[in-house]
Amino acid sequence: MSIAPIQTIRTQVLVIGSGAAGQTAAIAAGRNGADTLLVENAGFLGGISATLPWLGFHDRDYRLIVKGIPLEFCRRLQQAGAASAHEFDPKCASAISIDSHWWKILLMQLMREAGVRLLLHTQVVDTIREGDRIRGVIVENKSGRQRIEADVTIDCSGDGDVAARGGVPWEKGRTADGLVQAPTLVFKLGGVDRAAFIGGCKDPAVNYREWIAPYPDLREKMMRRIDRMNVIICGGYARLVEQARLAGDFEVPQSRVVGVKLHRPDEYLVVMTRVLGLDPTDVRSLTDAYAKVYEQIPILVKFFKTYVPGFVQSHLREIAPMLGVRESRRIMGDYLLTGDDLIAGRVFDDAVSMGGYHIDIHRPAGTWVDSHNVRTYTIPLRSLIARDVDGLLMAGKCLSATHEAIASTRVVPICQGQGQAVGTVAALAVKAGTSVRQVPVAKLQDTLAAQGAEFGRTVGEPNWQVIEEVGQLPFDEPPTTGDKDAASSVAAAWVPATIK
Ligand SMILES: Cc1cc2nc3c(=O)[nH]c(=O)nc-3n(C[C@H](O)[C@H](O)[C@H](O)COP(=O)(O)OP(=O)(O)OC[C@H]3O[C@@H](n4cnc5c(N)ncnc54)[C@H](O)[C@@H]3O)c2cc1C
């Protein structure tokens, strides 16, 4: 038996994963002149960003805080008639609903335009490490095994695969027990009667959005707008779920309807399948999770048709191509971003992107979520550079952040903003022939600013008009709502400094 020699591929910047973080990293690196290769395990680009609406372009004051390439994505999708406008919401600030398939098509086009080379259906199986330097990865695909050598490698795998195989420190799950946020396989229902659905939202007894229910002023504002809203975020219907459970029609570890009325009039995205105790880095655990969520989908389809206003004629239209893993390995970097940084709205000297989405922990061992509002915060370059080694950056779910902080930074636009930052700094480093840490922060920030990225320079005043129209939840809402989960992250593992 003869073993074929391993083919070697050379690139300046290597990006692993094409999700929200990897897509912008690759495009930014390519546009900034670096020879860039993007490796993706799936047969399409986009990762989880291609399966759901994007939340969190705005902060609590309804100011646009993610701009640059992510905002360009929105404009390109909107120009193609494949996305809604940003819809404002008092809990999530804003949401834009996209056509998943057009997003995959557009991403291919954007990669081509940026000169990014692609390797799809290709999985990282090992990391090339020489001393304290990460030199690239080993991949496997239909062609066999290849060695990819790179000046800078960017881990946007969502699982920190490059870091883990390269002996770079990482953490997973909450401090108390290592459990990660519950994962969800999202699916789409078609044939929804929009008018009947909105009728249900208007019924206070249905309580489709629990966050705003205690605030009559906010609810009234929402009711004034709801008929013309293109994207309607739901988190509630607790009584209907309970009724179904008592009737034996709801065997899912969830206590609320979580979902989004999408911009297509008859479409609704269900975000309710759920698995407790997943280890996303263990293939048996993952396989088991897939088996469970596929069992839950028919139960949920029947639940919607039977119990939820507007869904009698609905049908299962689409199941997302990959399980939505909210949290996996977080790579430890030069700085560890914390929940307290977010709540305080910390402004770092080496800020390269921003966020303002609330801390939104899908309870690892309970139902629904723990939430805590945050101020508009920045993300420092140091939390995007892997600790103890040279040549490795990360973004998205792999960010150097705690379990609590990642629960805010993980939404699509905030991951995309980080991606633009790491792609840009990688390109600047290879152009200068230096390590990433030697790139002057001011030069990086000026480059990012010139390319439209936001990290605090041009945020401006609160958007008073939207504040008036939509309203704001109090910053100090109780940190948890809904079911109290004895082992919940807030209760057991973490009390933010500000509420101690
Ligand atoms: C169920 C669910 C609902 C959510 N809802 C919303 C929402 O409504 N709005 C919102 O803005 N955010 C939402 N989020 C958060 C957000 O979608 C994700 O956190 C974000 O998209 C993560 O981006 P990422 O690039 O870090 O990772 P991913 O999107 O997971 O991308 C990682 C990519 O790397 C590839 N990959 C992994 N391992 C390897 C390997 N070894 N070799 C090669 N390729 C590899 C994967 O195939 C994937 O394409 C949700 C998340 C989940 C799970």
Ligand as a Chemical Component Dictionary entry (heavy atoms), coordinates in Angstrom:
data_LIG
# 
_chem_comp.id                   LIG 
_chem_comp.type                 NON-POLYMER 
_chem_comp.pdbx_formal_charge   0 
_chem_comp.three_letter_code    LIG 
# 
loop_
_chem_comp_atom.comp_id 
_chem_comp_atom.atom_id 
_chem_comp_atom.alt_atom_id 
_chem_comp_atom.type_symbol 
_chem_comp_atom.charge 
_chem_comp_atom.model_Cartn_x 
_chem_comp_atom.model_Cartn_y 
_chem_comp_atom.model_Cartn_z 
_chem_comp_atom.pdbx_ordinal 
LIG C1  C1  C 0 -30.171 28.430 17.864 1  
LIG C2  C2  C 0 -29.496 29.747 17.753 2  
LIG C3  C3  C 0 -30.252 30.874 17.542 3  
LIG C4  C4  C 0 -29.632 32.096 17.411 4  
LIG N1  N1  N 0 -30.395 33.176 17.124 5  
LIG C5  C5  C 0 -29.772 34.303 16.739 6  
LIG C6  C6  C 0 -30.516 35.349 16.160 7  
LIG O1  O1  O 0 -31.732 35.270 16.006 8  
LIG N2  N2  N 0 -29.833 36.446 15.759 9  
LIG C7  C7  C 0 -28.486 36.567 15.913 10 
LIG O2  O2  O 0 -27.934 37.596 15.511 11 
LIG N3  N3  N 0 -27.769 35.598 16.471 12 
LIG C8  C8  C 0 -28.375 34.467 16.853 13 
LIG N4  N4  N 0 -27.650 33.432 17.354 14 
LIG C9  C9  C 0 -26.201 33.601 17.573 15 
LIG C10 C10 C 0 -25.404 33.542 16.305 16 
LIG O3  O3  O 0 -26.125 33.049 15.233 17 
LIG C11 C11 C 0 -24.130 32.705 16.424 18 
LIG O4  O4  O 0 -23.580 32.780 17.705 19 
LIG C12 C12 C 0 -23.104 33.240 15.451 20 
LIG O5  O5  O 0 -23.653 33.202 14.154 21 
LIG C13 C13 C 0 -21.838 32.437 15.573 22 
LIG O6  O6  O 0 -20.957 32.755 14.531 23 
LIG P1  P1  P 0 -19.546 32.057 14.454 24 
LIG O7  O7  O 0 -18.939 32.520 13.175 25 
LIG O8  O8  O 0 -18.766 32.266 15.691 26 
LIG O9  O9  O 0 -19.836 30.485 14.424 27 
LIG P2  P2  P 0 -20.652 29.558 13.415 28 
LIG O10 O10 O 0 -21.753 30.244 12.737 29 
LIG O11 O11 O 0 -20.944 28.332 14.198 30 
LIG O12 O12 O 0 -19.579 29.244 12.284 31 
LIG C14 C14 C 0 -18.534 28.312 12.452 32 
LIG C15 C15 C 0 -18.227 27.733 11.084 33 
LIG O13 O13 O 0 -17.035 26.941 11.176 34 
LIG C16 C16 C 0 -17.218 25.725 10.497 35 
LIG N5  N5  N 0 -16.352 24.742 11.186 36 
LIG C17 C17 C 0 -16.464 24.293 12.445 37 
LIG N6  N6  N 0 -15.458 23.441 12.741 38 
LIG C18 C18 C 0 -14.701 23.359 11.634 39 
LIG C19 C19 C 0 -13.518 22.626 11.320 40 
LIG N7  N7  N 0 -12.917 21.826 12.215 41 
LIG N8  N8  N 0 -13.003 22.738 10.077 42 
LIG C20 C20 C 0 -13.597 23.562 9.147  43 
LIG N9  N9  N 0 -14.717 24.283 9.406  44 
LIG C21 C21 C 0 -15.258 24.185 10.632 45 
LIG C22 C22 C 0 -18.702 25.421 10.658 46 
LIG O14 O14 O 0 -19.160 24.563 9.638  47 
LIG C23 C23 C 0 -19.319 26.808 10.585 48 
LIG O15 O15 O 0 -19.681 27.180 9.277  49 
LIG C24 C24 C 0 -28.234 32.202 17.524 50 
LIG C25 C25 C 0 -27.471 31.068 17.764 51 
LIG C26 C26 C 0 -28.087 29.858 17.875 52 
LIG C27 C27 C 0 -27.246 28.664 18.092 53 
# 
loop_
_chem_comp_bond.comp_id 
_chem_comp_bond.atom_id_1 
_chem_comp_bond.atom_id_2 
_chem_comp_bond.value_order 
_chem_comp_bond.pdbx_ordinal 
LIG C1  C2  SING 1  
LIG C2  C3  SING 2  
LIG C2  C26 DOUB 3  
LIG C3  C4  DOUB 4  
LIG C4  N1  SING 5  
LIG C4  C24 SING 6  
LIG N1  C5  DOUB 7  
LIG C5  C6  SING 8  
LIG C5  C8  SING 9  
LIG C6  O1  DOUB 10 
LIG C6  N2  SING 11 
LIG N2  C7  SING 12 
LIG C7  O2  DOUB 13 
LIG C7  N3  SING 14 
LIG N3  C8  DOUB 15 
LIG C8  N4  SING 16 
LIG N4  C9  SING 17 
LIG N4  C24 SING 18 
LIG C9  C10 SING 19 
LIG C10 O3  SING 20 
LIG C10 C11 SING 21 
LIG C11 O4  SING 22 
LIG C11 C12 SING 23 
LIG C12 O5  SING 24 
LIG C12 C13 SING 25 
LIG C13 O6  SING 26 
LIG O6  P1  SING 27 
LIG P1  O7  DOUB 28 
LIG P1  O8  SING 29 
LIG P1  O9  SING 30 
LIG O9  P2  SING 31 
LIG P2  O10 DOUB 32 
LIG P2  O11 SING 33 
LIG P2  O12 SING 34 
LIG O12 C14 SING 35 
LIG C14 C15 SING 36 
LIG C15 O13 SING 37 
LIG C15 C23 SING 38 
LIG O13 C16 SING 39 
LIG C16 N5  SING 40 
LIG C16 C22 SING 41 
LIG N5  C17 SING 42 
LIG N5  C21 SING 43 
LIG C17 N6  DOUB 44 
LIG N6  C18 SING 45 
LIG C18 C19 SING 46 
LIG C18 C21 DOUB 47 
LIG C19 N7  SING 48 
LIG C19 N8  DOUB 49 
LIG N8  C20 SING 50 
LIG C20 N9  DOUB 51 
LIG N9  C21 SING 52 
LIG C22 O14 SING 53 
LIG C22 C23 SING 54 
LIG C23 O15 SING 55 
LIG C24 C25 DOUB 56 
LIG C25 C26 SING 57 
LIG C26 C27 SING 58 
# 
